[in-house]
Amino acid sequence: MARYDEIGDFYVDRVGMEAGDPSAAAVLAMLGILHPCFPGWDETAPSSWPRAGGYRAEGWWLADNPGFRGKVGANHRMLSTYVNTLARHGLAIEELAEPEATPDVLARQALAQPGAGSLPMFLVARCARLPARG
């Protein structure tokens, strides 16, 4: 069985955050995604956004690499889109984290981008339902 954050990532990335599914708020209560600001560093770790469009180019795209994003594609959204969507679904962010990558990933990044320092790769949010407005 998939972990909850994997289900959330699949739902948000493949199905869509505004699909009208009533389970959206439940899934979005714990959100774990590739960081929308992740710039990538080589063909096996492409950025979160399409190379030609840049960070502001939201929507589905297909990476030009042999990895997951090169086979099935991905939906890129800006960080503001995620935060605003959570609010529209009646969820408030309780905690936001950008966990450090594993040592082997950090080593790959250092080779590809010398001197860049640690870059955010993942974004995790824990949310709580806001009280209904009267």
C-alpha positions in Angstrom: 0.0 0.0 0.0 1.3 3.5 -0.8 2.1 5.9 1.9 -0.3 8.8 2.5 2.1 11.4 1.1 2.6 9.4 -2.1 -1.2 9.2 -2.5 -1.4 13.0 -2.0 1.4 13.6 -4.5 -0.3 11.3 -7.1 -3.6 13.1 -6.6 -2.2 16.6 -6.8 0.2 15.9 -9.6 -1.8 13.6 -11.8 -5.5 14.2 -11.1 -5.5 17.9 -10.3 -6.1 20.0 -7.3 -9.3 21.5 -8.6 -10.9 18.3 -9.9 -14.1 18.8 -7.9 -13.6 15.5 -6.0 -14.9 15.8 -2.5 -12.0 13.8 -1.2 -9.6 16.6 -2.3 -9.6 18.3 1.1 -8.8 15.0 2.8 -5.9 14.2 0.5 -4.6 17.8 0.6 -4.6 17.7 4.4 -1.1 16.1 4.1 0.7 17.2 1.0 4.1 15.9 0.0 5.4 17.0 -3.5 8.5 17.7 -5.4 9.3 21.3 -4.4 7.6 23.6 -7.0 10.8 25.8 -6.9 13.2 22.8 -7.4 15.5 23.9 -10.3 16.8 20.5 -11.1 20.4 19.8 -12.0 20.9 17.1 -14.6 18.9 14.8 -17.0 18.0 12.4 -14.2 16.7 15.2 -11.9 14.9 17.8 -14.1 13.4 20.9 -12.7 9.8 21.1 -11.5 8.8 23.2 -14.5 9.2 22.8 -18.3 12.6 24.1 -19.5 11.1 26.1 -22.3 8.4 27.8 -20.2 10.1 28.6 -16.9 8.7 28.6 -13.4 5.5 30.5 -14.2 4.5 28.0 -16.9 1.8 26.0 -15.0 0.3 22.9 -16.5 1.2 19.5 -17.8 4.6 18.9 -19.4 6.9 16.1 -20.5 10.5 16.2 -19.5 13.2 15.3 -22.2 14.8 12.6 -20.0 14.4 8.8 -19.5 13.0 9.2 -16.0 9.5 9.3 -14.6 8.8 12.8 -15.8 10.0 11.9 -19.2 7.7 8.9 -19.4 4.5 10.1 -17.8 5.0 13.8 -17.5 4.1 16.1 -14.6 1.9 19.0 -13.7 3.8 22.0 -12.6 2.2 24.6 -10.3 3.7 27.6 -8.6 4.0 27.6 -4.9 1.3 30.3 -4.7 -1.1 28.1 -6.5 -0.6 25.3 -4.0 -1.1 27.6 -1.0 -4.2 29.4 -2.6 -5.7 26.0 -3.4 -5.4 24.8 0.1 -7.2 27.9 1.3 -10.0 27.5 -1.2 -10.5 24.0 0.1 -10.8 25.3 3.7 -7.4 24.2 4.8 -4.8 26.2 6.8 -1.2 25.3 6.8 -0.1 24.2 10.3 3.4 23.2 9.4 5.5 23.6 6.2 8.8 21.7 5.8 11.5 21.5 3.1 13.4 18.3 4.2 17.0 18.0 3.4 17.8 15.6 0.7 19.7 12.4 1.4 23.5 12.5 1.4 23.8 10.7 -2.0 21.4 13.2 -3.6 23.3 16.1 -2.0 26.5 14.7 -3.5 24.9 14.5 -7.0 23.7 18.0 -6.7 27.1 19.3 -5.6 28.7 17.7 -8.7 26.1 19.2 -11.0 25.9 22.7 -9.4 29.2 23.4 -7.6 28.9 26.1 -5.0 25.1 26.3 -5.2 24.6 24.9 -1.7 21.7 22.7 -0.7 18.6 23.3 -2.8 15.0 22.4 -1.7 13.9 19.2 -3.4 10.7 18.4 -1.5 7.9 20.4 0.1 5.7 18.9 2.8 2.7 20.6 4.3 0.4 19.5 7.2 -2.9 21.3 7.1 -6.0 21.6 9.3 -9.6 22.2 8.3 -10.7 25.8 9.1 -14.0 26.2 10.9 -16.9 26.7 8.6 -17.8 30.4 8.1 -21.3 31.2 9.5 
